[in-house]
Amino acid sequence: MSKYYITGGADSHWFPTKAKTLASAKSIASKTYQAAVGSKIEVAELVGSGESERYERVAVKHGFDDWQQA
């Protein structure tokens, strides 16, 4: 199971990554969404299990600004 998930722009779904670190997940998210989207990009971790599973945002980036802790 993936540890980090990414989303950006108008996407309403979280997509799994193969990133093992938050820095790698941020890099993947930037490469995936930055050029095409240029708006909000988010990185999350999947926490909980079963019916209590949820995506907990750990980092967000607005446009071309620096990453911020969520």
Long-range contacts (C-beta under 8 A, 24 or more apart in sequence): 1-46, 2-46, 3-45, 3-46, 4-43, 4-44, 4-45, 4-58, 5-43, 5-44, 5-45, 5-46, 5-55, 6-32, 6-33, 6-41, 6-42, 6-43, 6-44, 7-41, 7-42, 7-44, 8-32, 8-33, 8-37, 8-39, 8-40, 8-41, 8-42, 9-33, 9-36, 9-37, 9-39, 9-40, 9-41, 14-44, 14-46, 14-55, 22-58, 22-59, 25-59, 26-59, 26-61, 26-67, 29-61, 30-61, 34-64, 38-63, 38-64, 39-63, 42-70, 43-70, 44-70
